[in-house]
Amino acid sequence: MSNTPARHPSASSLPRLGGAARGAGLEMALTLIGALALILIAWAAPWLRFVLTIALAKGIAVLGILLLLRAGQVSFGHAMFLATGAYTVAFLAPSVPEALILLPLGGALALGLGLVVGLFVVRYRDIFFGMLNLALSMVLYSLLEKLYSLTKGTDGIRVAGLTFAGQSPPRETQEWLMFGLALGLALVFGLLVRAYLASPMGQALKGIKTRETRLEFMGVPARRVLLFAYAFSALMGGVAGTLVAMTSRHVTPLLAYWTSSGELVFIAILGGAGSALGPFLGAVAFELVRVYAAAQLADAWQMILGAVLLGVILFAPGGVWGILSARLKGRAA
């Protein structure tokens, strides 16, 4: 038997462990409270059910932006994966109306596209990474707009009627099913992203942002780490696109336009990149502000959104998540 004494956590490490545990508990508590709040809002205000479903779908897509931000990269063309998932539904729904089949198909096709695009773009960093994604997204947008015989151009495609487990429920039941599906997938992907960021591969993303050369010297292939994160983000973008298409029942090339990608980055900044909960906080806040701003000032709602983003950047760089966590931790202290 070895006489080497067992190692115990040092006194200085105990506060850090306790702080991490409290942070995880706070995040889980806020997640459960938020999910219950969304369900209550969807029940009390049925007209907001559609808005909240779209917000949850966009939150899933923004989780992919969060992964790339951890590596210090920003994609200005991530809406191409959203459009891939959405057009998968639009093209296949007439022959395959089952929502539970279309959902994984949209995600799988987006994942395949993400792997192909990722093999190319992960060779670049910073502004080159962002602009290459933007260029490829605009190529997809142009194809969707010009191939009128296939995509109906800017008019878009009306999504055919869907079934759920072989059933065709009434409209209100279908709205609840889509809301529940979006909420369930948001929870699942949120937990997956949280676990991924805490894993060694997720921690390596921070190394790409700060000391990529040192990461390579340690034997960690930075390109493979970034490619995995990029493909994972593409998968989430595709799933989000299928949810958007099945909820709105109408798909247009604007889903791949640069403004749609800008929306995702906007939401990521608004929600905060410090937690997997941030993208959903930002998405819900974004959609609610847009709905109410458009209702009050139909010709100036973009200005209100811009003012909100400017305020967040200047006064709350941690986003909505940063504000909530700071206040709750302050009360606990």
PEWO-V427964 format. One record per pair of residues at least 6 apart in sequence whose ideal C-beta (glycine too) atoms are under 8 Angstrom apart, sorted by the first residue. I is the first residue (numbers start at 1). GAP is how many residues later the second one is. Records with the same first field share a line. If there is no record, write none. Layout:
I: GAP ; GAP
This chain:
9: 8
22: 307 ; 310
23: 302
26: 299 ; 302 ; 303
27: 167 ; 248 ; 249 ; 250
30: 247 ; 294 ; 298
31: 156 ; 159 ; 246
34: 243 ; 246 ; 247
35: 148 ; 152
38: 14 ; 18 ; 145 ; 246
39: 144
41: 7 ; 11
42: 6 ; 7 ; 10 ; 134 ; 137
46: 126 ; 129
49: 126 ; 127 ; 130
50: 125 ; 197 ; 198
51: 236 ; 237 ; 240
52: 127 ; 232 ; 235
53: 122 ; 125 ; 126 ; 129 ; 190 ; 194
54: 190 ; 193 ; 194 ; 233
55: 225 ; 228 ; 229 ; 231 ; 232 ; 233
56: 123 ; 126 ; 127 ; 129 ; 130 ; 187 ; 224 ; 227 ; 228
57: 125 ; 183 ; 184 ; 186 ; 187 ; 190
58: 182 ; 186 ; 205 ; 206 ; 209 ; 225 ; 228 ; 229
59: 127 ; 208 ; 212 ; 220 ; 221 ; 223 ; 224 ; 225
60: 122 ; 125 ; 126 ; 129 ; 176 ; 179 ; 180 ; 183 ; 219
61: 17 ; 20 ; 21 ; 175 ; 176 ; 179 ; 180 ; 203
62: 202 ; 205 ; 206 ; 209 ; 217 ; 218 ; 220 ; 221
63: 126 ; 127 ; 130 ; 170 ; 173 ; 213 ; 216
64: 11 ; 14 ; 17 ; 168 ; 169 ; 170 ; 171 ; 172 ; 173
65: 9 ; 10 ; 13 ; 168 ; 199 ; 200 ; 202 ; 203 ; 214
66: 127 ; 202 ; 207 ; 210 ; 212 ; 213
67: 126 ; 129 ; 130 ; 138 ; 162 ; 163 ; 165 ; 166
68: 6 ; 7 ; 161 ; 162 ; 165
69: 199 ; 204
70: 127 ; 132 ; 135 ; 136 ; 139 ; 159 ; 203
71: 134 ; 135 ; 137 ; 138 ; 154 ; 155 ; 158
72: 53 ; 54 ; 136 ; 137 ; 138
73: 52 ; 53 ; 56 ; 57 ; 135 ; 153
74: 55 ; 56 ; 191
75: 54 ; 55 ; 58 ; 158 ; 186 ; 190
76: 54 ; 55 ; 57 ; 58 ; 61 ; 182 ; 185 ; 186 ; 189
77: 53 ; 55 ; 56 ; 57 ; 58 ; 59 ; 60 ; 61 ; 181 ; 184
78: 55 ; 59 ; 155 ; 159 ; 183 ; 186
79: 58 ; 158 ; 176 ; 177 ; 178 ; 179 ; 181 ; 182 ; 184 ; 185
80: 33 ; 37 ; 53 ; 56 ; 57 ; 60 ; 61 ; 157 ; 176 ; 181
81: 29 ; 32 ; 33 ; 152 ; 153 ; 156 ; 157 ; 160
82: 155 ; 156 ; 158 ; 159 ; 162 ; 173 ; 174 ; 178 ; 182
83: 57 ; 58 ; 61 ; 158 ; 168 ; 170 ; 172 ; 173 ; 177
84: 22 ; 25 ; 26 ; 29 ; 56 ; 153 ; 154 ; 157
85: 21 ; 22 ; 24 ; 25 ; 152 ; 153 ; 154 ; 155 ; 156 ; 157 ; 158 ; 159 ; 160
86: 20 ; 155 ; 156 ; 158 ; 159 ; 165 ; 169
87: 57 ; 64 ; 70 ; 154 ; 158 ; 164 ; 168
88: 14 ; 17 ; 18 ; 21 ; 22 ; 150 ; 153 ; 154 ; 157
89: 13 ; 17 ; 70 ; 152 ; 153 ; 156 ; 157 ; 162
90: 67 ; 69 ; 155 ; 161
91: 66
92: 10 ; 13
93: 9 ; 66 ; 67 ; 68 ; 69
94: 66
96: 6 ; 9
97: 63 ; 64 ; 65 ; 66
98: 64 ; 65 ; 66 ; 67 ; 68
99: 63 ; 64 ; 65 ; 78 ; 82 ; 147
100: 64 ; 65
102: 60 ; 140 ; 144
103: 78 ; 136 ; 139 ; 140 ; 143
105: 137
106: 132 ; 133 ; 135 ; 136 ; 139
107: 128 ; 129 ; 131 ; 132 ; 135
108: 127 ; 130
109: 129
110: 124 ; 125 ; 127 ; 128 ; 129 ; 131
111: 120 ; 123 ; 124 ; 127
113: 121 ; 125
114: 116 ; 117 ; 119 ; 120 ; 121 ; 123 ; 124
115: 112 ; 116 ; 119
117: 16 ; 19 ; 113 ; 117
118: 108 ; 109 ; 112 ; 113 ; 116
119: 108
120: 12
121: 8 ; 11 ; 12 ; 15 ; 109
122: 7 ; 101 ; 104 ; 105 ; 108
123: 100
124: 8
125: 87
133: 128
134: 124 ; 127
137: 119 ; 120 ; 121 ; 124
138: 118 ; 119 ; 120
140: 116
141: 112 ; 115 ; 116 ; 117
143: 8
144: 7 ; 109 ; 112
145: 6 ; 8 ; 9 ; 108
146: 7
147: 6
151: 6 ; 102
153: 100
154: 98 ; 99 ; 100
155: 97
156: 94 ; 95 ; 96 ; 97
157: 93 ; 94 ; 95
158: 91 ; 92
159: 86 ; 87 ; 89 ; 90 ; 91 ; 92
161: 7
162: 6 ; 12 ; 84
164: 10 ; 13
169: 8
178: 65 ; 68 ; 69
181: 62
182: 61 ; 65
185: 54 ; 58
186: 94
189: 47 ; 50
190: 86 ; 87 ; 90
191: 85
193: 83
194: 81 ; 82
196: 6 ; 36
197: 6 ; 8 ; 79
201: 24 ; 27
204: 11 ; 16 ; 18 ; 21
205: 20 ; 21 ; 24
207: 7 ; 8 ; 13 ; 15
208: 7 ; 14 ; 17 ; 18
212: 10
215: 7 ; 10
216: 6
241: 14
244: 11
245: 6
254: 6
263: 23
266: 16 ; 20 ; 39 ; 43
267: 12 ; 15 ; 16 ; 19
268: 10 ; 11 ; 14
269: 13 ; 40 ; 43 ; 44 ; 50
270: 11 ; 12 ; 15 ; 16 ; 38 ; 39 ; 42 ; 49 ; 50
271: 6 ; 7 ; 8 ; 9 ; 10 ; 11 ; 12 ; 14 ; 48 ; 49 ; 50
272: 6 ; 9 ; 10 ; 46 ; 47 ; 48 ; 49 ; 50
273: 46
274: 44 ; 45 ; 47 ; 48 ; 51
275: 46 ; 50
277: 44
278: 41 ; 42 ; 43
281: 38 ; 39 ; 40 ; 43
282: 37 ; 38
285: 35
286: 19
289: 15 ; 16 ; 19
290: 11 ; 15
293: 7 ; 8 ; 11 ; 12
294: 7
297: 6 ; 7
312: 7 ; 8
316: 6 ; 7
318: 7 ; 8
